Amino acid sequence: MTDRFAALRNAGDALGRLEFFANDNPKCPHCGCECSVSHNEWWNLYEEGEHEVTCPSCDQDFTVSTRVSYSFSTDNQEDHQ
Ligand SMILES: [Zn+2]
């Protein structure tokens, strides 16, 4: 068994851990590999909440927290006259 959460621990302080926060793809906290959602077909990750996945690179489990946010903007309008 390799070192659990080594990558996350090596990231150090809160600032370093930002590397693991709110990414386009989940970053494995064990080995630091960026795991592609589409490549791994982790479609359930698009649902808000916590999900357990297994890293395809180091084969260890970790939790992915998904946060979904929607925003609606109306600041760019074209004036059709
Ligand atoms: Zn990994």
PDB file of the backbone (N, CA, C, O) and the ligand in Angstrom, with CONECT records:
HET     ZN  A 101       1
ATOM      1  N   MET A   1       0.843  -1.199   0.000  1.00  0.00           N
ATOM      2  CA  MET A   1       0.000   0.000   0.000  1.00  0.00           C
ATOM      3  C   MET A   1       0.877   1.247   0.000  1.00  0.00           C
ATOM      4  O   MET A   1       1.804   1.379   0.799  1.00  0.00           O
ATOM      5  N   THR A   2       0.567   2.134  -0.893  1.00  0.00           N
ATOM      6  CA  THR A   2       1.339   3.372  -0.935  1.00  0.00           C
ATOM      7  C   THR A   2       0.836   4.344   0.117  1.00  0.00           C
ATOM      8  O   THR A   2      -0.163   4.088   0.789  1.00  0.00           O
ATOM      9  N   ASP A   3       1.515   5.426   0.248  1.00  0.00           N
ATOM     10  CA  ASP A   3       1.224   6.444   1.242  1.00  0.00           C
ATOM     11  C   ASP A   3      -0.130   7.099   0.986  1.00  0.00           C
ATOM     12  O   ASP A   3      -0.349   7.727  -0.050  1.00  0.00           O
ATOM     13  N   ARG A   4      -1.036   6.938   1.955  1.00  0.00           N
ATOM     14  CA  ARG A   4      -2.376   7.516   1.755  1.00  0.00           C
ATOM     15  C   ARG A   4      -2.379   9.032   1.907  1.00  0.00           C
ATOM     16  O   ARG A   4      -1.798   9.577   2.846  1.00  0.00           O
ATOM     17  N   PHE A   5      -3.029   9.691   0.987  1.00  0.00           N
ATOM     18  CA  PHE A   5      -3.168  11.147   0.975  1.00  0.00           C
ATOM     19  C   PHE A   5      -1.823  11.871   0.964  1.00  0.00           C
ATOM     20  O   PHE A   5      -1.702  12.991   1.461  1.00  0.00           O
ATOM     21  N   ALA A   6      -0.826  11.219   0.396  1.00  0.00           N
ATOM     22  CA  ALA A   6       0.512  11.817   0.364  1.00  0.00           C
ATOM     23  C   ALA A   6       0.521  13.140  -0.388  1.00  0.00           C
ATOM     24  O   ALA A   6       1.121  14.117   0.060  1.00  0.00           O
ATOM     25  N   ALA A   7      -0.154  13.161  -1.538  1.00  0.00           N
ATOM     26  CA  ALA A   7      -0.138  14.373  -2.356  1.00  0.00           C
ATOM     27  C   ALA A   7      -0.774  15.542  -1.618  1.00  0.00           C
ATOM     28  O   ALA A   7      -0.271  16.665  -1.645  1.00  0.00           O
ATOM     29  N   LEU A   8      -1.891  15.252  -0.959  1.00  0.00           N
ATOM     30  CA  LEU A   8      -2.596  16.299  -0.215  1.00  0.00           C
ATOM     31  C   LEU A   8      -1.745  16.793   0.947  1.00  0.00           C
ATOM     32  O   LEU A   8      -1.672  17.993   1.213  1.00  0.00           O
ATOM     33  N   ARG A   9      -1.104  15.855   1.633  1.00  0.00           N
ATOM     34  CA  ARG A   9      -0.264  16.225   2.773  1.00  0.00           C
ATOM     35  C   ARG A   9       0.941  17.037   2.317  1.00  0.00           C
ATOM     36  O   ARG A   9       1.342  18.001   2.969  1.00  0.00           O
ATOM     37  N   ASN A  10       1.513  16.630   1.184  1.00  0.00           N
ATOM     38  CA  ASN A  10       2.680  17.337   0.680  1.00  0.00           C
ATOM     39  C   ASN A  10       2.349  18.738   0.184  1.00  0.00           C
ATOM     40  O   ASN A  10       3.228  19.588   0.049  1.00  0.00           O
ATOM     41  N   ALA A  11       1.061  18.964  -0.085  1.00  0.00           N
ATOM     42  CA  ALA A  11       0.662  20.293  -0.552  1.00  0.00           C
ATOM     43  C   ALA A  11       0.821  21.319   0.564  1.00  0.00           C
ATOM     44  O   ALA A  11       0.919  22.519   0.307  1.00  0.00           O
ATOM     45  N   GLY A  12       0.846  20.830   1.826  1.00  0.00           N
ATOM     46  CA  GLY A  12       1.141  21.704   2.948  1.00  0.00           C
ATOM     47  C   GLY A  12      -0.017  22.522   3.452  1.00  0.00           C
ATOM     48  O   GLY A  12      -1.073  21.984   3.786  1.00  0.00           O
ATOM     49  N   ASP A  13       0.181  23.832   3.508  1.00  0.00           N
ATOM     50  CA  ASP A  13      -0.793  24.730   4.129  1.00  0.00           C
ATOM     51  C   ASP A  13      -2.065  24.898   3.300  1.00  0.00           C
ATOM     52  O   ASP A  13      -2.224  24.301   2.235  1.00  0.00           O
ATOM     53  N   ALA A  14      -2.949  25.715   3.814  1.00  0.00           N
ATOM     54  CA  ALA A  14      -4.246  25.933   3.160  1.00  0.00           C
ATOM     55  C   ALA A  14      -4.075  26.419   1.726  1.00  0.00           C
ATOM     56  O   ALA A  14      -4.834  26.029   0.839  1.00  0.00           O
ATOM     57  N   LEU A  15      -3.093  27.258   1.505  1.00  0.00           N
ATOM     58  CA  LEU A  15      -2.854  27.804   0.175  1.00  0.00           C
ATOM     59  C   LEU A  15      -2.454  26.691  -0.797  1.00  0.00           C
ATOM     60  O   LEU A  15      -2.918  26.649  -1.936  1.00  0.00           O
ATOM     61  N   GLY A  16      -1.589  25.799  -0.330  1.00  0.00           N
ATOM     62  CA  GLY A  16      -1.155  24.687  -1.161  1.00  0.00           C
ATOM     63  C   GLY A  16      -2.292  23.732  -1.470  1.00  0.00           C
ATOM     64  O   GLY A  16      -2.356  23.136  -2.545  1.00  0.00           O
ATOM     65  N   ARG A  17      -3.185  23.602  -0.504  1.00  0.00           N
ATOM     66  CA  ARG A  17      -4.303  22.679  -0.681  1.00  0.00           C
ATOM     67  C   ARG A  17      -5.343  23.202  -1.658  1.00  0.00           C
ATOM     68  O   ARG A  17      -6.206  22.451  -2.115  1.00  0.00           O
ATOM     69  N   LEU A  18      -5.264  24.467  -1.974  1.00  0.00           N
ATOM     70  CA  LEU A  18      -6.176  25.044  -2.971  1.00  0.00           C
ATOM     71  C   LEU A  18      -6.036  24.323  -4.306  1.00  0.00           C
ATOM     72  O   LEU A  18      -6.964  24.299  -5.115  1.00  0.00           O
ATOM     73  N   GLU A  19      -4.872  23.743  -4.520  1.00  0.00           N
ATOM     74  CA  GLU A  19      -4.613  22.971  -5.725  1.00  0.00           C
ATOM     75  C   GLU A  19      -5.626  21.820  -5.872  1.00  0.00           C
ATOM     76  O   GLU A  19      -5.863  21.323  -6.973  1.00  0.00           O
ATOM     77  N   PHE A  20      -6.207  21.416  -4.755  1.00  0.00           N
ATOM     78  CA  PHE A  20      -7.156  20.302  -4.751  1.00  0.00           C
ATOM     79  C   PHE A  20      -8.603  20.777  -4.660  1.00  0.00           C
ATOM     80  O   PHE A  20      -9.533  19.981  -4.522  1.00  0.00           O
ATOM     81  N   PHE A  21      -8.766  22.100  -4.743  1.00  0.00           N
ATOM     82  CA  PHE A  21     -10.083  22.679  -4.501  1.00  0.00           C
ATOM     83  C   PHE A  21     -10.721  23.201  -5.787  1.00  0.00           C
ATOM     84  O   PHE A  21     -10.091  23.932  -6.552  1.00  0.00           O
ATOM     85  N   ALA A  22     -11.985  22.816  -6.019  1.00  0.00           N
ATOM     86  CA  ALA A  22     -12.795  23.365  -7.110  1.00  0.00           C
ATOM     87  C   ALA A  22     -12.107  23.284  -8.465  1.00  0.00           C
ATOM     88  O   ALA A  22     -11.968  24.290  -9.161  1.00  0.00           O
ATOM     89  N   ASN A  23     -11.685  22.103  -8.829  1.00  0.00           N
ATOM     90  CA  ASN A  23     -11.035  21.901 -10.121  1.00  0.00           C
ATOM     91  C   ASN A  23     -12.006  21.388 -11.180  1.00  0.00           C
ATOM     92  O   ASN A  23     -13.087  20.894 -10.860  1.00  0.00           O
ATOM     93  N   ASP A  24     -11.609  21.513 -12.440  1.00  0.00           N
ATOM     94  CA  ASP A  24     -12.425  21.000 -13.538  1.00  0.00           C
ATOM     95  C   ASP A  24     -12.494  19.479 -13.476  1.00  0.00           C
ATOM     96  O   ASP A  24     -13.506  18.879 -13.839  1.00  0.00           O
ATOM     97  N   ASN A  25     -11.425  18.870 -13.019  1.00  0.00           N
ATOM     98  CA  ASN A  25     -11.389  17.428 -12.820  1.00  0.00           C
ATOM     99  C   ASN A  25     -10.824  17.167 -11.432  1.00  0.00           C
ATOM    100  O   ASN A  25      -9.965  17.917 -10.966  1.00  0.00           O
ATOM    101  N   PRO A  26     -11.300  16.096 -10.751  1.00  0.00           N
ATOM    102  CA  PRO A  26     -10.776  15.829  -9.408  1.00  0.00           C
ATOM    103  C   PRO A  26      -9.299  15.443  -9.429  1.00  0.00           C
ATOM    104  O   PRO A  26      -8.845  14.681 -10.282  1.00  0.00           O
ATOM    105  N   LYS A  27      -8.570  15.990  -8.466  1.00  0.00           N
ATOM    106  CA  LYS A  27      -7.152  15.683  -8.340  1.00  0.00           C
ATOM    107  C   LYS A  27      -7.006  14.671  -7.221  1.00  0.00           C
ATOM    108  O   LYS A  27      -7.474  14.908  -6.107  1.00  0.00           O
ATOM    109  N   CYS A  28      -6.377  13.571  -7.495  1.00  0.00           N
ATOM    110  CA  CYS A  28      -6.229  12.512  -6.495  1.00  0.00           C
ATOM    111  C   CYS A  28      -5.402  13.005  -5.307  1.00  0.00           C
ATOM    112  O   CYS A  28      -4.281  13.481  -5.490  1.00  0.00           O
ATOM    113  N   PRO A  29      -5.953  12.894  -4.074  1.00  0.00           N
ATOM    114  CA  PRO A  29      -5.224  13.350  -2.896  1.00  0.00           C
ATOM    115  C   PRO A  29      -4.097  12.406  -2.488  1.00  0.00           C
ATOM    116  O   PRO A  29      -3.293  12.729  -1.613  1.00  0.00           O
ATOM    117  N   HIS A  30      -4.044  11.241  -3.125  1.00  0.00           N
ATOM    118  CA  HIS A  30      -2.983  10.277  -2.821  1.00  0.00           C
ATOM    119  C   HIS A  30      -1.763  10.514  -3.695  1.00  0.00           C
ATOM    120  O   HIS A  30      -0.659  10.730  -3.197  1.00  0.00           O
ATOM    121  N   CYS A  31      -1.977  10.471  -5.004  1.00  0.00           N
ATOM    122  CA  CYS A  31      -0.830  10.541  -5.917  1.00  0.00           C
ATOM    123  C   CYS A  31      -0.759  11.861  -6.685  1.00  0.00           C
ATOM    124  O   CYS A  31       0.228  12.122  -7.373  1.00  0.00           O
ATOM    125  N   GLY A  32      -1.803  12.699  -6.572  1.00  0.00           N
ATOM    126  CA  GLY A  32      -1.760  13.995  -7.219  1.00  0.00           C
ATOM    127  C   GLY A  32      -2.148  13.984  -8.685  1.00  0.00           C
ATOM    128  O   GLY A  32      -2.074  15.011  -9.359  1.00  0.00           O
ATOM    129  N   CYS A  33      -2.562  12.820  -9.185  1.00  0.00           N
ATOM    130  CA  CYS A  33      -2.948  12.723 -10.582  1.00  0.00           C
ATOM    131  C   CYS A  33      -4.285  13.421 -10.821  1.00  0.00           C
ATOM    132  O   CYS A  33      -5.197  13.330 -10.000  1.00  0.00           O
ATOM    133  N   GLU A  34      -4.391  14.117 -11.949  1.00  0.00           N
ATOM    134  CA  GLU A  34      -5.664  14.733 -12.303  1.00  0.00           C
ATOM    135  C   GLU A  34      -6.489  13.690 -13.030  1.00  0.00           C
ATOM    136  O   GLU A  34      -6.115  13.235 -14.110  1.00  0.00           O
ATOM    137  N   CYS A  35      -7.625  13.308 -12.432  1.00  0.00           N
ATOM    138  CA  CYS A  35      -8.440  12.227 -12.978  1.00  0.00           C
ATOM    139  C   CYS A  35      -9.554  12.797 -13.843  1.00  0.00           C
ATOM    140  O   CYS A  35     -10.411  13.530 -13.349  1.00  0.00           O
ATOM    141  N   SER A  36      -9.547  12.475 -15.091  1.00  0.00           N
ATOM    142  CA  SER A  36     -10.553  12.988 -16.014  1.00  0.00           C
ATOM    143  C   SER A  36     -11.920  12.372 -15.750  1.00  0.00           C
ATOM    144  O   SER A  36     -12.074  11.150 -15.757  1.00  0.00           O
ATOM    145  N   VAL A  37     -12.918  13.235 -15.514  1.00  0.00           N
ATOM    146  CA  VAL A  37     -14.274  12.754 -15.265  1.00  0.00           C
ATOM    147  C   VAL A  37     -14.797  12.000 -16.483  1.00  0.00           C
ATOM    148  O   VAL A  37     -15.361  10.913 -16.355  1.00  0.00           O
ATOM    149  N   SER A  38     -14.605  12.584 -17.663  1.00  0.00           N
ATOM    150  CA  SER A  38     -15.157  11.949 -18.862  1.00  0.00           C
ATOM    151  C   SER A  38     -14.405  10.674 -19.222  1.00  0.00           C
ATOM    152  O   SER A  38     -15.019   9.687 -19.629  1.00  0.00           O
ATOM    153  N   HIS A  39     -13.082  10.683 -19.076  1.00  0.00           N
ATOM    154  CA  HIS A  39     -12.299   9.502 -19.409  1.00  0.00           C
ATOM    155  C   HIS A  39     -12.647   8.314 -18.511  1.00  0.00           C
ATOM    156  O   HIS A  39     -12.644   7.166 -18.954  1.00  0.00           O
ATOM    157  N   ASN A  40     -12.948   8.610 -17.238  1.00  0.00           N
ATOM    158  CA  ASN A  40     -13.298   7.544 -16.288  1.00  0.00           C
ATOM    159  C   ASN A  40     -14.800   7.266 -16.240  1.00  0.00           C
ATOM    160  O   ASN A  40     -15.268   6.375 -15.531  1.00  0.00           O
ATOM    161  N   GLU A  41     -15.538   8.060 -17.021  1.00  0.00           N
ATOM    162  CA  GLU A  41     -17.002   7.935 -17.065  1.00  0.00           C
ATOM    163  C   GLU A  41     -17.626   8.047 -15.679  1.00  0.00           C
ATOM    164  O   GLU A  41     -18.523   7.288 -15.311  1.00  0.00           O
ATOM    165  N   TRP A  42     -17.126   9.012 -14.930  1.00  0.00           N
ATOM    166  CA  TRP A  42     -17.644   9.268 -13.586  1.00  0.00           C
ATOM    167  C   TRP A  42     -18.805  10.245 -13.672  1.00  0.00           C
ATOM    168  O   TRP A  42     -18.749  11.313 -13.062  1.00  0.00           O
ATOM    169  N   TRP A  43     -19.852   9.912 -14.408  1.00  0.00           N
ATOM    170  CA  TRP A  43     -20.944  10.866 -14.644  1.00  0.00           C
ATOM    171  C   TRP A  43     -21.685  11.214 -13.368  1.00  0.00           C
ATOM    172  O   TRP A  43     -22.275  12.290 -13.269  1.00  0.00           O
ATOM    173  N   ASN A  44     -21.665  10.312 -12.379  1.00  0.00           N
ATOM    174  CA  ASN A  44     -22.359  10.602 -11.114  1.00  0.00           C
ATOM    175  C   ASN A  44     -21.716  11.782 -10.376  1.00  0.00           C
ATOM    176  O   ASN A  44     -22.328  12.377  -9.489  1.00  0.00           O
ATOM    177  N   LEU A  45     -20.477  12.110 -10.751  1.00  0.00           N
ATOM    178  CA  LEU A  45     -19.812  13.232 -10.092  1.00  0.00           C
ATOM    179  C   LEU A  45     -20.468  14.566 -10.433  1.00  0.00           C
ATOM    180  O   LEU A  45     -20.231  15.567  -9.756  1.00  0.00           O
ATOM    181  N   TYR A  46     -21.288  14.584 -11.476  1.00  0.00           N
ATOM    182  CA  TYR A  46     -21.954  15.835 -11.837  1.00  0.00           C
ATOM    183  C   TYR A  46     -23.142  16.135 -10.941  1.00  0.00           C
ATOM    184  O   TYR A  46     -23.790  17.173 -11.074  1.00  0.00           O
ATOM    185  N   GLU A  47     -23.419  15.217 -10.030  1.00  0.00           N
ATOM    186  CA  GLU A  47     -24.489  15.428  -9.073  1.00  0.00           C
ATOM    187  C   GLU A  47     -23.906  16.047  -7.812  1.00  0.00           C
ATOM    188  O   GLU A  47     -22.852  15.626  -7.335  1.00  0.00           O
ATOM    189  N   GLU A  48     -24.590  17.040  -7.280  1.00  0.00           N
ATOM    190  CA  GLU A  48     -24.115  17.708  -6.076  1.00  0.00           C
ATOM    191  C   GLU A  48     -24.019  16.732  -4.899  1.00  0.00           C
ATOM    192  O   GLU A  48     -24.920  15.920  -4.689  1.00  0.00           O
ATOM    193  N   GLY A  49     -22.930  16.813  -4.135  1.00  0.00           N
ATOM    194  CA  GLY A  49     -22.771  15.958  -2.966  1.00  0.00           C
ATOM    195  C   GLY A  49     -21.404  15.288  -2.940  1.00  0.00           C
ATOM    196  O   GLY A  49     -20.474  15.716  -3.624  1.00  0.00           O
ATOM    197  N   GLU A  50     -21.297  14.231  -2.140  1.00  0.00           N
ATOM    198  CA  GLU A  50     -20.026  13.539  -1.988  1.00  0.00           C
ATOM    199  C   GLU A  50     -20.063  12.185  -2.684  1.00  0.00           C
ATOM    200  O   GLU A  50     -21.058  11.463  -2.623  1.00  0.00           O
ATOM    201  N   HIS A  51     -18.974  11.860  -3.336  1.00  0.00           N
ATOM    202  CA  HIS A  51     -18.896  10.631  -4.113  1.00  0.00           C
ATOM    203  C   HIS A  51     -17.570   9.931  -3.832  1.00  0.00           C
ATOM    204  O   HIS A  51     -16.529  10.568  -3.675  1.00  0.00           O
ATOM    205  N   GLU A  52     -17.639   8.598  -3.774  1.00  0.00           N
ATOM    206  CA  GLU A  52     -16.423   7.812  -3.597  1.00  0.00           C
ATOM    207  C   GLU A  52     -15.945   7.355  -4.963  1.00  0.00           C
ATOM    208  O   GLU A  52     -16.722   6.816  -5.751  1.00  0.00           O
ATOM    209  N   VAL A  53     -14.673   7.568  -5.243  1.00  0.00           N
ATOM    210  CA  VAL A  53     -14.104   7.075  -6.499  1.00  0.00           C
ATOM    211  C   VAL A  53     -12.790   6.365  -6.208  1.00  0.00           C
ATOM    212  O   VAL A  53     -12.217   6.502  -5.127  1.00  0.00           O
ATOM    213  N   THR A  54     -12.330   5.613  -7.184  1.00  0.00           N
ATOM    214  CA  THR A  54     -11.032   4.963  -7.086  1.00  0.00           C
ATOM    215  C   THR A  54     -10.118   5.563  -8.137  1.00  0.00           C
ATOM    216  O   THR A  54     -10.455   5.593  -9.321  1.00  0.00           O
ATOM    217  N   CYS A  55      -8.983   6.033  -7.710  1.00  0.00           N
ATOM    218  CA  CYS A  55      -8.039   6.654  -8.635  1.00  0.00           C
ATOM    219  C   CYS A  55      -7.545   5.634  -9.665  1.00  0.00           C
ATOM    220  O   CYS A  55      -7.072   4.561  -9.291  1.00  0.00           O
ATOM    221  N   PRO A  56      -7.651   5.957 -10.947  1.00  0.00           N
ATOM    222  CA  PRO A  56      -7.198   5.033 -11.980  1.00  0.00           C
ATOM    223  C   PRO A  56      -5.676   4.912 -12.024  1.00  0.00           C
ATOM    224  O   PRO A  56      -5.129   3.980 -12.615  1.00  0.00           O
ATOM    225  N   SER A  57      -5.013   5.858 -11.397  1.00  0.00           N
ATOM    226  CA  SER A  57      -3.556   5.861 -11.439  1.00  0.00           C
ATOM    227  C   SER A  57      -2.932   5.089 -10.282  1.00  0.00           C
ATOM    228  O   SER A  57      -2.049   4.258 -10.498  1.00  0.00           O
ATOM    229  N   CYS A  58      -3.393   5.361  -9.028  1.00  0.00           N
ATOM    230  CA  CYS A  58      -2.781   4.695  -7.872  1.00  0.00           C
ATOM    231  C   CYS A  58      -3.716   3.656  -7.241  1.00  0.00           C
ATOM    232  O   CYS A  58      -3.325   2.947  -6.313  1.00  0.00           O
ATOM    233  N   ASP A  59      -4.959   3.570  -7.751  1.00  0.00           N
ATOM    234  CA  ASP A  59      -5.881   2.534  -7.303  1.00  0.00           C
ATOM    235  C   ASP A  59      -6.338   2.685  -5.851  1.00  0.00           C
ATOM    236  O   ASP A  59      -6.747   1.702  -5.233  1.00  0.00           O
ATOM    237  N   GLN A  60      -6.278   3.888  -5.303  1.00  0.00           N
ATOM    238  CA  GLN A  60      -6.750   4.121  -3.933  1.00  0.00           C
ATOM    239  C   GLN A  60      -8.040   4.939  -3.985  1.00  0.00           C
ATOM    240  O   GLN A  60      -8.275   5.715  -4.911  1.00  0.00           O
ATOM    241  N   ASP A  61      -8.864   4.736  -2.957  1.00  0.00           N
ATOM    242  CA  ASP A  61     -10.156   5.418  -2.914  1.00  0.00           C
ATOM    243  C   ASP A  61     -10.042   6.805  -2.305  1.00  0.00           C
ATOM    244  O   ASP A  61      -9.209   7.055  -1.433  1.00  0.00           O
ATOM    245  N   PHE A  62     -10.885   7.687  -2.776  1.00  0.00           N
ATOM    246  CA  PHE A  62     -10.993   8.998  -2.138  1.00  0.00           C
ATOM    247  C   PHE A  62     -12.371   9.584  -2.399  1.00  0.00           C
ATOM    248  O   PHE A  62     -13.119   9.107  -3.253  1.00  0.00           O
ATOM    249  N   THR A  63     -12.689  10.627  -1.645  1.00  0.00           N
ATOM    250  CA  THR A  63     -13.999  11.262  -1.737  1.00  0.00           C
ATOM    251  C   THR A  63     -13.916  12.527  -2.578  1.00  0.00           C
ATOM    252  O   THR A  63     -13.022  13.354  -2.395  1.00  0.00           O
ATOM    253  N   VAL A  64     -14.851  12.663  -3.492  1.00  0.00           N
ATOM    254  CA  VAL A  64     -14.961  13.886  -4.289  1.00  0.00           C
ATOM    255  C   VAL A  64     -16.210  14.631  -3.847  1.00  0.00           C
ATOM    256  O   VAL A  64     -17.304  14.067  -3.856  1.00  0.00           O
ATOM    257  N   SER A  65     -16.059  15.884  -3.463  1.00  0.00           N
ATOM    258  CA  SER A  65     -17.216  16.712  -3.123  1.00  0.00           C
ATOM    259  C   SER A  65     -17.562  17.576  -4.319  1.00  0.00           C
ATOM    260  O   SER A  65     -16.739  18.346  -4.814  1.00  0.00           O
ATOM    261  N   THR A  66     -18.799  17.431  -4.772  1.00  0.00           N
ATOM    262  CA  THR A  66     -19.238  18.183  -5.941  1.00  0.00           C
ATOM    263  C   THR A  66     -20.102  19.351  -5.505  1.00  0.00           C
ATOM    264  O   THR A  66     -21.028  19.200  -4.708  1.00  0.00           O
ATOM    265  N   ARG A  67     -19.787  20.502  -6.036  1.00  0.00           N
ATOM    266  CA  ARG A  67     -20.633  21.650  -5.776  1.00  0.00           C
ATOM    267  C   ARG A  67     -21.080  22.207  -7.112  1.00  0.00           C
ATOM    268  O   ARG A  67     -20.267  22.589  -7.953  1.00  0.00           O
ATOM    269  N   VAL A  68     -22.383  22.244  -7.287  1.00  0.00           N
ATOM    270  CA  VAL A  68     -22.936  22.741  -8.535  1.00  0.00           C
ATOM    271  C   VAL A  68     -23.415  24.163  -8.317  1.00  0.00           C
ATOM    272  O   VAL A  68     -24.061  24.462  -7.312  1.00  0.00           O
ATOM    273  N   SER A  69     -23.104  25.024  -9.241  1.00  0.00           N
ATOM    274  CA  SER A  69     -23.640  26.374  -9.122  1.00  0.00           C
ATOM    275  C   SER A  69     -24.107  26.872 -10.476  1.00  0.00           C
ATOM    276  O   SER A  69     -23.470  26.625 -11.500  1.00  0.00           O
ATOM    277  N   TYR A  70     -25.204  27.563 -10.466  1.00  0.00           N
ATOM    278  CA  TYR A  70     -25.739  28.147 -11.685  1.00  0.00           C
ATOM    279  C   TYR A  70     -25.716  29.656 -11.519  1.00  0.00           C
ATOM    280  O   TYR A  70     -25.909  30.168 -10.417  1.00  0.00           O
ATOM    281  N   SER A  71     -25.482  30.360 -12.602  1.00  0.00           N
ATOM    282  CA  SER A  71     -25.602  31.808 -12.537  1.00  0.00           C
ATOM    283  C   SER A  71     -26.235  32.310 -13.824  1.00  0.00           C
ATOM    284  O   SER A  71     -26.058  31.726 -14.893  1.00  0.00           O
ATOM    285  N   PHE A  72     -26.951  33.369 -13.704  1.00  0.00           N
ATOM    286  CA  PHE A  72     -27.694  33.918 -14.834  1.00  0.00           C
ATOM    287  C   PHE A  72     -27.330  35.383 -14.997  1.00  0.00           C
ATOM    288  O   PHE A  72     -27.495  36.184 -14.077  1.00  0.00           O
ATOM    289  N   SER A  73     -26.836  35.719 -16.174  1.00  0.00           N
ATOM    290  CA  SER A  73     -26.419  37.094 -16.414  1.00  0.00           C
ATOM    291  C   SER A  73     -27.258  37.743 -17.504  1.00  0.00           C
ATOM    292  O   SER A  73     -27.628  37.104 -18.489  1.00  0.00           O
ATOM    293  N   THR A  74     -27.546  39.000 -17.314  1.00  0.00           N
ATOM    294  CA  THR A  74     -28.300  39.746 -18.324  1.00  0.00           C
ATOM    295  C   THR A  74     -27.616  41.069 -18.642  1.00  0.00           C
ATOM    296  O   THR A  74     -28.242  42.026 -19.096  1.00  0.00           O
ATOM    297  N   ASP A  75     -26.312  41.092 -18.389  1.00  0.00           N
ATOM    298  CA  ASP A  75     -25.607  42.364 -18.553  1.00  0.00           C
ATOM    299  C   ASP A  75     -25.158  42.623 -19.980  1.00  0.00           C
ATOM    300  O   ASP A  75     -24.705  43.723 -20.298  1.00  0.00           O
ATOM    301  N   ASN A  76     -25.280  41.619 -20.843  1.00  0.00           N
ATOM    302  CA  ASN A  76     -24.821  41.812 -22.216  1.00  0.00           C
ATOM    303  C   ASN A  76     -26.011  41.695 -23.168  1.00  0.00           C
ATOM    304  O   ASN A  76     -26.367  40.593 -23.585  1.00  0.00           O
ATOM    305  N   GLN A  77     -26.604  42.794 -23.501  1.00  0.00           N
ATOM    306  CA  GLN A  77     -27.807  42.800 -24.333  1.00  0.00           C
ATOM    307  C   GLN A  77     -27.526  43.445 -25.681  1.00  0.00           C
ATOM    308  O   GLN A  77     -26.797  44.431 -25.788  1.00  0.00           O
ATOM    309  N   GLU A  78     -28.124  42.862 -26.694  1.00  0.00           N
ATOM    310  CA  GLU A  78     -28.041  43.509 -28.001  1.00  0.00           C
ATOM    311  C   GLU A  78     -29.354  44.212 -28.261  1.00  0.00           C
ATOM    312  O   GLU A  78     -30.434  43.656 -28.062  1.00  0.00           O
ATOM    313  N   ASP A  79     -29.239  45.419 -28.698  1.00  0.00           N
ATOM    314  CA  ASP A  79     -30.435  46.222 -28.931  1.00  0.00           C
ATOM    315  C   ASP A  79     -30.919  46.023 -30.374  1.00  0.00           C
ATOM    316  O   ASP A  79     -30.339  46.583 -31.304  1.00  0.00           O
ATOM    317  N   HIS A  80     -31.957  45.246 -30.557  1.00  0.00           N
ATOM    318  CA  HIS A  80     -32.515  45.010 -31.889  1.00  0.00           C
ATOM    319  C   HIS A  80     -33.627  46.012 -32.165  1.00  0.00           C
ATOM    320  O   HIS A  80     -34.695  45.958 -31.555  1.00  0.00           O
ATOM    321  N   GLN A  81     -33.362  46.918 -33.085  1.00  0.00           N
ATOM    322  CA  GLN A  81     -34.408  47.911 -33.384  1.00  0.00           C
ATOM    323  C   GLN A  81     -34.733  47.948 -34.853  1.00  0.00           C
ATOM    324  O   GLN A  81     -35.588  48.726 -35.277  1.00  0.00           O
TER     325      GLN A  81
HETATM  326 ZN    ZN A 101      -4.089   8.498  -7.275  1.00  0.00          ZN2+
END
